[in-house]
Amino acid sequence: MRSGKELILATKTYTNENRYKSWYYTFSTLLFLIISLCLTYWNLNNVLKAFFSLLSGLLLIRMFVIYHDHQHHAILYQSKLANVLMKIFSIYILAPTSVWKRSHDFHHNHNSKLHVSDIGSFPTITKAQYLELNKKEQFYYLALRHPLNIFLGYLTVFMYSFCIQSTVKSFSKHWDCLIALIVHFTIGFLLVFFGGVENLFLTLIIPHLIACGLGSYLFYVQHNFPTISFAPQSDWRYVDAALESTSYFKMNRIMRWFTGNIGYHHVHHLNSRIPFYRLEEAMQDIPELQDAPTTSFNIKEILSCLSLKLWDAEHKKMITLKEI
């Protein structure tokens, strides 16, 4: 069984991009998204409005994964047109390139590493560290890992953390975050002015709630599951973090399409230059990738993952508050 650099080298062949496929998936997803949003706004049937609002949210997730791959240089690298399209989309989805690429690249290089696991990720501290915090600090830590913070990611992660917090902390580096906020609230104002509050919710708020909430949850659960392992910097290994501390999220084919194969997250963490449409192929061809820890939409697994709060360094496992 291959490991380390040898295993990473085995994935290199799958980083070869099919430029036609990349453009096809990008343009088709954008087209479906624009049509769905238009039908959400203009449709006179309330049931169909609700359907296209939900569909728009799911299409936003797929488009976000395409944007995410572009930022990893896995697809459409050095394309000026792609750069413009992704910049516009990043503003619309409230994940501007300046803050997303910096934090996400850091996450990839420090995934499951203790003491720096709160940058570009949901924070994880040890049981001993938690017990040393005062009540206010404990409350804040638990709030960041609370299901409401995850599922309301539209407001808490994307709008507040990515845009508001980044703008306040370093405007010179993250001026595009302010642009994203201005554009977002301008779109909201125009939707209310021309279509009323109902269209604001169905065309803007609900799709963003679905995309950002489900996206935040998928990101959380693929790095917070019962068998995950965390390591201090001295013992941390990149390949181990990808294969043992990143889950393979099992989904049906429809959800794999809407989520852009992000469920093959362990493969993506092993080599982020693999285009999203080749992740499944890589997993099927490389035996070492087929024994990854798994998560799913099973309600028991969801509750189990959400209940995990702390890393027990003594027993080397994640624990719930009841286990302290």
N, C-alpha and C positions, 0 to 999 in steps of 0.2 A: 504494500500500500504506500503510495506516494504521500509526501508531506512537505511542509516548508516551501522553499523556493521551487522545488521540483513540481509540486502540485500547482503552484501559481503559473509556472511555465506551461503546464498542460492545458490551462484555460486560455492561453494566448491566442490560439487559432480562432476562438469564438469572439475575439474582439474585432474581427474583420467585419466592417459595416457594409451592408447593402444600401447604397445611397438612395436608390430608387424606393426601397421599402421605407426608409426613414422619412423621405419626403411624402410618400403616400400616406403613411400613418399619421404624420403631422397635419397635413392638409385635410385629410378625411375627418380626423378628430375635431379640428377647428371648425370645419364646415358643419358637422353634426351638432357641435356645441352652439354655434351661432343660430342655426335653424331651430334648435330646441329652445333657446332663450327667446327667440322671436315668437315662437308658437306659445310660449308661456305668457308673453306679454299681450299678444293680439288675440289669442283664442277666446271665444265667447262662452265656451262650455267650462264650468268650474272644475268638473272632474278631469277634463283634459288639461286644464291649466295646472292642476295639482300633479298630474302624471308627468307633464313636460318639465315642471319644476324639479321633481325627483330625478328625472332623466338628466337634466342639466347638471345637477349635483354630481351624479356618477360620471358624466363626461368630463367634468372639471377635474376629477381624480385622475382619469386617464391622461388628460392633457398635462396635468401636473407631473406625472411620471415621465412623460416625454420631455418636458422642461427640465426635470431632474436629471435625465440622461444626457441632455445637451450640456448641462453644467458640469457633468463628469467627463465631457468630451467623448462620450461613447457614440453619439450620433451628431451628424451635421457640423462637425468641427470646422472652424474657420470659414463658415458660410456667413456672409454679411447679412443676407436675407434672414437666415435663421436667427442670427444675433438680434436683429430688430424685432422679429416676431416673439422671441422668448423674453426680450426685455419688456415688451408691451404686456405679454401674459403675466409676467412676474409682478407687474404693477397691479394688474387686475385681481390676481389671486392673493395679494398682500404678502408676497414673499419675494421682495426685490432682490436682485442678484447680489448686491453688495453684502447683505446680511445672510442670505441663504447659502451662498457658496462658501463663505468664510466659516460659518458655524457647522455646515454639513461636512466639509472637508475635515474639519477638526474631529467631528464625530467619527468619521471613518478611520482616522489615524489613532483614535484613543477609545474605540468601542470596548466597553466592559473593563476599562482600566480604572481602578479605584482612585479616588481623590480628584479626578478630572472628569468624571462621568456626567457632570451637570452642564457641560458646555455642548450645545447642539443636541442635547438629549434631556430626558426627564432625569432629575437628580437621583442618585443612589448613594447612601452612606451606610456605614456599618452599624450594627446594634450598639456597640460601645460608643461610637460617636454620637448616636442619637441620645443615649442616656446622659451624655455630658451637656447636651443643649438645654437652655432654659425653656420654659413653657411656650413663650412666644416663638422661639426659633423652631421648636418641635411642631407647633401649629403651622408655621409657614412651610416647613418641609413637607408635611403631610398634605397641605393644601395643593402644593405643586404636583403631587402624585394622586390627588383625588380624582375619581371618575368624572366629576363635573368639569374639572380643569381640562381633562382630556377630551371629553365629548363636546365641550364648548370651545374647542380649539380655535374656532373662527374669531372669537372675541379675546380669549386668553393668550393663545400662542401666536396666531397670525397678526391680529390687529394690535394687541398690546405689546407682546414681547418682541416680535419681529419689527413692527413699525414704530409704535409710540416710544418704547423703551430705547430702541436703537437711535431714533432721531434725537431724543433728549441726551443720551450719553455721548454721541459723537456725530453731530450733524454733518461735519465736513466729510466723513467717511460714508455716511448713510443718508445723504440728501434725497436719494431715490425713495427712501421710506416715507418721507414727508410727501413726496409726489404721489405715492400710492394712497396715502390717507386722503389727500385732497381729491384725487380722482374718484376714490371710492365714495366719499360723501357727496361729491358732485353728482355722480350717477344716481345715488339714492335720492337726492333732492329732485332731480329731473324726473325720476320714476314717480315720485309722489305728485309733482306738479302736473305731469301730463296724464298719469294713470291712477293716482290715488294710492293709499297706504297698502291696499291689497296687492297691487302690482309690485310695490317695493318688497314686500315679504316674499312673494312667489318668484319674482325674477332675480332678486339679488340676495336677500337674506337667507332664505331656505336653501338654495343651491350652495351657498357658501357654508352654511351650517353643516350640510351633509358632507361636502367635500373636505372641509377642514377638520370636522369632527371625526369622520371615518378615517381620514388620512392620519390624524394624530393618534387614533387608537391603534391602527396598523403599525405605526412607527413604535408606539409604546410596547405593544404586546410582542413584537419581534425582538425586543431587547429586555423584556421583563416576563419571564416564564419560570415555572418551578425548577427546571433543571439547569438554568443558566449558571454560569460561573463568572466571578469577578476576580481580578488579580492585581496585586500591587505592581507598580511599574517595573520592578526588577524581575518579576516572573512573567510578565505579559508577553505574549507572542501573537503576531498579527493573524496568522493562519488559524491558530486555536480560537482566537476571538471571533473569527468569521464562522467557523464550523461548529463551535461548541457554545458560543454565547450569542448566536443569531439564529432565529428559528426559520424553518420552512413553513409558511402559512398555507395550509391546504384549503383550496377553494374549488368551486365548480368552474366549468369553462367560461360561463357568462361573466362571473366576477373576476376571473383571471383577465378577461378582456378589458373590463372597466378599470381594473387596477393596474393595467400594464405589466402584468407578471411580477408585481412587486413582492408577491408571496415567496418567490425564489430568492429570498433576501440574503440567505447565507452565500449563495452563488455570487450575488451582486457585491457582497462585502469582500469576498475573496478576490474578485477582480471587477472593479467598478467601471472598467472600459468595455465590458460586454454589453451590447445593445439589449434593451429590454425584450426584444422579440427573439433573442438567441439564448436567453437564460434557461428556458426549459430544455432546449437542445443540449446545452452544456451539462445540465444535471443528468440527463438520460445517458449521455456518452461517458461520463466520468464516474466510476463506481464510488470513489472516495466522497462524492457529494451526495450520495443517496441515503446516508444514515444520519442525517441532521435531525436535531430536536424539532418537534412539530408543534404548531398551534393551529387553531381553527375557529370557526364561528360557533362551535358548540357552546351552549350557554354555561355548562359546568366549567369549561376551560376559560371562558371569558371571566366568570366570577373568580376563578382560581387565580388568574393572572392579575386581576385588578386588586385582589386582596394582599398581594405581596408588597411589602413596604421597605424592608431592610435586609442588608447582607449580613448573615451570621458568619463571621470570619472563623470562629472556632469549629463550627460544623460544616462550613463551606456550602451554604445554601441560602436561598432567599426565604425570609420568614414573614409572617403576618404580625400585626400588633399583639394579637392574643398569645403569640408564642414567645414574647419577651419575658 
